[in-house]
């Protein structure tokens, strides 16, 4: 396939949308664990009954149906709000249709959340605000039985056959069924695109300190295990598909060149997902054929196919700052937060987006964590740990975090909607160098129970 054709297709998919004039809109996706407080596996029948009651009450319409006829995604035809299940039926996601006012989105989110938890309470269930389902080793952790999640589950479990990979895989390929994120998509313009990716990349170590909420006892040194679980899985087979950009992008040509180094690992033919060993885009379209596996309804079978340009649709990456086909940047690295702070991640990002020049100046001149021989990625991993790096001066770290939160507040004030109140809790986190995961771990060590935190983080 001609290189010019591929370059044009990538440009049209990712860059061209940022040239369109449009208001700054926000899309929020909050994934939350479903928990049986009796410490039993979540029963899908209870979840299905809740989803049906929710659909009837709010007038949502089915968007996606699983192989058993159960809606696993439903949406409001007016607002675009969506209730879905991410990877498993014990991980519920509320996605808010694009809006411009966080309080409007917050009001709808909380209305949905209260309805769901009132229903669940009758069965001793609850949603809670944690980045790891606290019953990850109790639940069955099976994928939603549809084409996409069945393929993803199969693909992630293929890691044992990839001894050629230059990485050490972890042994939890089912992680997608029990990890929960708080993600935000925000419209960006072409003029600010590269600055946003570069500057927010530098911000990632500080975000780890503020938002870590995915403690997994199997990895006790980590307060934020979600990102590690992605990076050391088949999703990270090609490191350019996950994590951070390892160098400063100069322009959109640099970004396009980077995208061509990212790998495609799945596509569809005749309504069936095919997964295969990841192949960088620049190589994929030069191949005459690719061999993968698909599920025929009973078992997985080998299949060989020829790449076509439309396969670019299935380039799915999980960068911390990901440019999407919608012309948005999706910020992916933050864990689900305690429900009372459900809008904190979105407010923090939208506030800083209104203040990018000041944030850029602060981080490019940062000597609190930078200038010590570590890359941004290495620092992000270091500040995801429970024990801070030996070079970290706690007083300076706290002061710098406070400056960053203040810049976010200033940006929110510029918006004139009063949204700055949504990040007040971050000042306390910055002052005490704490986050929800640290609060939980230290609380349990001081005598509280895991159940105490399940209920605490479930409160609005």
Helices and strands as residue ranges (DSSP letters): H 3-10, I 11-15, G 16-19, E 26-36, H 44-58, E 61-65, E 71-75, E 82-85, E 91-99, H 102-121, E 125-128, H 147-156, G 157-161, G 175-177, E 182-187, H 193-211, G 217-219, H 226-231, G 234-236, G 239-241, E 242-243, H 252-261, E 263-269, E 272-280, H 281-284, E 290-295, E 300-305, G 309-314, E 318-319, E 321-323, E 328-331, G 339-341, H 344-353, H 356-364, H 376-382, H 394-415, G 419-423, H 424-432, H 436-445, H 450-456
